């Protein structure tokens, strides 16, 4: 079937989440759909629960923790359906969600990837689509807003949430899927930007709903991965002309983050992330060459997927002058790009 799903769920110590997910998922599946769980060396009862649940569910046990990105790659390689659907284990699928997401394949042939509206357990929005900031940050759009804030019709976004992400297999293969070097965090932002860079498009079907038991864990390991992966995205995905134009703002942001990290007692983590970026530059530059070789749009079009807005619950308390300054800077950058007609550079 041209619209069948390969549902890929990556687990790690997810034993308590398996039953609620599978209960809702089974009711939404159609004939021809595949379901694969990739377990990243859990040390709880995750695999025991999965082995006894359903013979139609394929379990791929990994000897090591490959991270979310690596686990998704394993699951994608083990399946054949034309639509890949990556789903977090701490989600629950609404009854008609897969039907609506399946319909998108025919209704929006221009989209290479899309997501449902990802909702919090209390009914508020978790992600109405990914927001990509020009400084390399990415976050869940409309997070914690009331359900009524969702649009009624499908729309396009910079990237789709990895918590519930559909992508056509040919698009996945064209851009080589998630970069497993990310391990966790930011791999969905990177994938979305690479899709746009390749001339492909990303959207949201807000009439499809998936509930997500989301928590923004601020552990030190997360800050390390967020910062390391932010630079990985910037240095690989951004066209050279845009990187050059943003260099002063990126430097100022780096200095500001060092101060904030020192105040927040995660300076050592920030410095380790920076050192990891520098140490990995040879491989990262090779990745940049590969990514940019597949580029199909100009610098101006790519910059059009980025925002200067800092309206996010994850970025509270910034002085008004900071918000205004960075917004004005990016407006200037975009004006320069318009004046140069967005020529590839």
Buried (B, 14 or more C-beta within 10 A) or exposed (E): EEBBBBBBBBBBBBBEBBEBBBEBBBEBBEEEBBBBBBBBBBEEEBBEBBEEBEEEBBBBBBEEBBBBBBBBBBBBEBBEBBBBBBBBBBBBBBEBBBEBBBBBBEEBEEBBBBBBBBBBEEEBBBBBBBBBBBBBBBBBBBBBBEBEEBEEEBEBBBBBBBBBBBBBBEBBEBBBBBBBBBBBBBBBBBBBBBBBBBEBBBBBBBBBBBBBBBEEEEEBEBBBBBBBBBBBBBBBBBBEBBBEBBEEBBEBBBEEBBEEBEEBEBBEBBBBBBEBBEEBEEEBEEBBEEBBEEBEBBBBBBBBBBBBBBEBEEEEEEEEEEBEBBBEBBEEBBEEBEEEEBEBB
